[in-house]
Amino acid sequence: MTRKITNQYYISLLFWLCWVAYTFTYIGRLNYTACMVDMLLHENLSKEQAGMISTSAFVTYGVGQFINGFLGDRMPPKRQMFIGLLLSAAANALMGFASAFPAMLLLWSVNGFAQSMTWCPIVRILTDLLQKKPRERALINLATCVPAGTLAAYIPAALLVAVSSWRMVFFFAAVLLLMSAIIWFFGITKVERHSQDCLLYTSDAA
């Protein structure tokens, strides 16, 4: 059982934890498109194969939305988000080492599914911990994740391809996703502990 948080510090902390985590998922999702041209130039990939890799992530992302929607009712949102970020980080890291089409297809399919694990827990944890007005404001402001994540995916990708290779684009995303997973886990634990402390304090006072 949790109590809605009213402390502005924890409301802001919760929002920014969600914002950073979801923005970083865009980096690990759009980076493939951002460096696809360099991959086609330097790897033994056809345009058809490159398109299939991209499409596979969209398919597993869509299917994953349904599956993870059901899982979200049975799995704590903190854990679901953490697993999604870690799995996406692993898929991106391994993508940086991959050269064969079948391996890339499999890894990017896994990444699509991992990415589908991130939105449902955000909605649930905001619903569980915030009152109506701050929750609505948080959900509206989370729309800024789209342009922020898109810029954060394409600009570094262009720079990394220019100074190194497409592989560094995936390593870069993997590091950011791993950092995001760690920050998310410990940050949300702090917010949830505050919520429980408020509940305990209220119960004692009653």
VENCORMO-V601667 format. One record per run of one state. SS is the DSSP state (A for helix, B for strand, O for the rest). FROM is the first residue (numbers start at 1). TO is the last residue. If there is no record, write none. Layout:
[[SS;FROM;TO] [SS;FROM;TO]]
This chain:
[[O;1;7] [A;8;42] [O;43;46] [A;47;71] [O;72;76] [A;77;95] [O;96;100] [A;101;115] [O;116;118] [A;119;129] [O;130;131] [A;132;141] [O;142;143] [A;144;163] [O;164;165] [A;166;205] [O;206;206]]
